[in-house]
Amino acid sequence: MEKQVYKIRIKKDDTVVVRAGKYKGKTGKVIAVHPTLNKVTVEGINIVKKHTKPNKKYPQGAIVELTKPIWVSKVGIYDSANKKPSRISYMINKDGSKSRVLKTTGKEIK
């Protein structure tokens, strides 16, 4: 059985706003995109504490804070004009190239 790869419109280094859940309203930068999981990892969002056993790095053992991925449906790209999250659509330019566009304002994303 083949793994499903989801089409994620959000890219690495995009600024996103969390729309739902514990971190609702918080903004952050996308660190990584996981198309097979349909998730994105956002800086400062969904931080969990993991207890590690003693090893060479932590001889006493430690409680390490990790940033875990969040569902892509829970985040929206940050629209600086409205200061709100937006969805992404695509527009085909005259030269045939595709560009990402904000749904709310129609402004092109860098």
Secondary structure as GFF3:
##gff-version 3
##sequence-region A 1 110
A	DSSP	beta_strand	15	18	.	.	.	ID=ss1
A	DSSP	beta_strand	27	34	.	.	.	ID=ss2
A	DSSP	beta_strand	39	42	.	.	.	ID=ss3
A	DSSP	beta_strand	47	52	.	.	.	ID=ss4
A	DSSP	beta_strand	62	67	.	.	.	ID=ss5
A	DSSP	beta_strand	70	71	.	.	.	ID=ss6
A	DSSP	three_ten_helix	72	74	.	.	.	ID=ss7
A	DSSP	beta_strand	75	79	.	.	.	ID=ss8
A	DSSP	beta_strand	84	86	.	.	.	ID=ss9
A	DSSP	beta_strand	88	92	.	.	.	ID=ss10
A	DSSP	beta_strand	98	102	.	.	.	ID=ss11
###
